[in-house]
Amino acid sequence: MLETLFNRLYQSYYQDLFKFLFYMIRDRELAEDLVQEVYVKVYKNYNTFEGKSREKTWLYAIARNVAIDYIRKQKNKNEIPLSEYEAFQLKDSNPIPEEIVLRKDEIQQIYASNMKPDHMVILDLRFLRGFSISEAAITLGWSESKVKTLQHRAIQHLKDKYRKKAS
């Protein structure tokens, strides 16, 4: 029973969690390692899942905590990984090719904007992953007002950047 449930969670959310961690860490191999760590925690602790939120929200909260733990450990070593963005394939079986191209373009535009990591994470959760304000707040461990404020600032940053480009 647990293995079937675990396999379903793994198949359903692996790619999304990888992308989420990649946005936070900006290192492809490390993001892959951290996703594995997330699933180890899920497997060991699924019995603690109370069902107060959706499984998706719970998984993202675990991923966020794994990333924060890693970053804290690196800060203690004075080594924060900030490797350059490398293109990755979106693996989504539902969208048509035009939608995939648009998504890739949106992601590249966000990275090219030199945004703060918090802003990128908010835009990813809200607009690429479709999280509600409250789901994003739960996932990130922030208040809803902080999510709204950071979302507004991130959107404003993009608007300002593209106004300057158009001029």
N, C-alpha and C positions, 0 to 999 in steps of 0.2 A: 504494500500500500504506500509506504513512505517513498520507496524507490520510484514508483510510478508517478507520484506527485512531484518528486524531485526532478525527474526527467521532463515532465511537462513544464515546470518552472524554468529549467535549463533551456529547453528548446524555445520557449516563448520569449524569454527575456535576455538571453546571452548577448546578442548583438547590441541591444539597447543599453545594457549595463556597460558593455565594453566602450561604446561611444561616450556615454556619460563620464566614465572614468578617464577616458582619453582627453575629454575637454578639461577635466580637472588637473590631470597630471602632465599631459602633453608628451607622453612617451608611449609608443605603441606596445612594445614588449612588456613594459611595466604595467600598462593597463590590462593586458592579457593575464599577467600574473595576479593582479589585484582582483580581477573577475573570478579567477579560480578561488582566491581566498574568500570572496563573498559567498560563493557556492559551498565552500567547506563550512562556513558559519551557518548558512541556511540549513544544510544537512544536519549539523549538530544541534541546532537550536529551533528547528521548526515547531517543536512541541511548545515553545514559549510564545508562538504567534497567537495572539488573542482574537484576531479577526476584527479589531476596532477600525482598521483601515483596509484598503485593498491590498492584495499580495504584492502588486506592482509597487505601491507606495512603500511598503515594508522593505522590499528588495532594494529600492533606491536609497532608503535611509541606511541600510546596512552598507551599501556601496559608498555612500558619503562618509560614513564613519571609518571604513577601511581606508579611504583616501586620506582623510584627516589624520588618522593614526600614522600612515606612511609619511605624510608631510611633516608631522611633528618629529618623527624619528630622524628625518633628513635635516631638519632645522638644527637638531642637536649635533649633527655631523657637519653643519654648514654646507650641505650639498642639496640644493633643491633642483630636481631635474626639470629643465625647461628646454628640451630639445625642440628643434624646429618642427613646424607642422609638416606632416607627410600625408599625402592624399591616401584615402582609403576607400574601398568599395562599399557602397550602401547595399546591403543585402536585404531587400524587401521584396517579397514575391507578389505583393498586391498592387503597387502603383504601376502605372504605365510608364514607358521609357521617358516621356517628356517630364513627368513628375519627378523622376529620379534625377534628371539633369537639373531641374529647378532646385531640388533639395541640395544637391552637391554645390550648386552655385551659391545658394543661401549660406551654407556652411563655410564656404571659402570666403565669402564677403564678411562674415562675422570674424573669421580669423584674421583677415587682412585689415580689419578695423583697429587692431591693437587694443582690444577691449580688456577691461579688467576681468579676471577669471570669474568673479561672482556674477558679473553681468552676462558672460557667455553661458554660464550654467543656468541662469534664470531664463534666458532666451531659448536655450535648448529644451529645458523642461516644459516651458509654457507653450512654445510655438512649434517646435519640431516633434516633441513627444506628446503634446496635447494634455498636459497636466493642468488641473485647475489651480487657482491661487492657493487654496487650502491644501491641496495635495503637494504642491511645491514647497509650501511652508513646513508641512510635516516631514517631507523627505529631507529637507535641508536643516531642519531643527531651528527654523527662524519663525518670527511672527508673520502673520499675513501682511501686516503693514510694511514690514521690511521687504518682503517679496514684492509688494506693489511699488514701493519706492525704488528699489533696485531695477525693477522692470521698466519703470518710467525713465530712469536715468540711462539705462542701456538703449532704449528706443531713441531717446533724445541724442545720445552719442552717435548712433547710426545716422539719424537725420542730419545732424550737424556735419558729419563726415561726408555724406553724399551731397549735401548742399555745396560744400567747398569744392568737391570734385566737379560739380555741374557748372560752377562759376568760371 
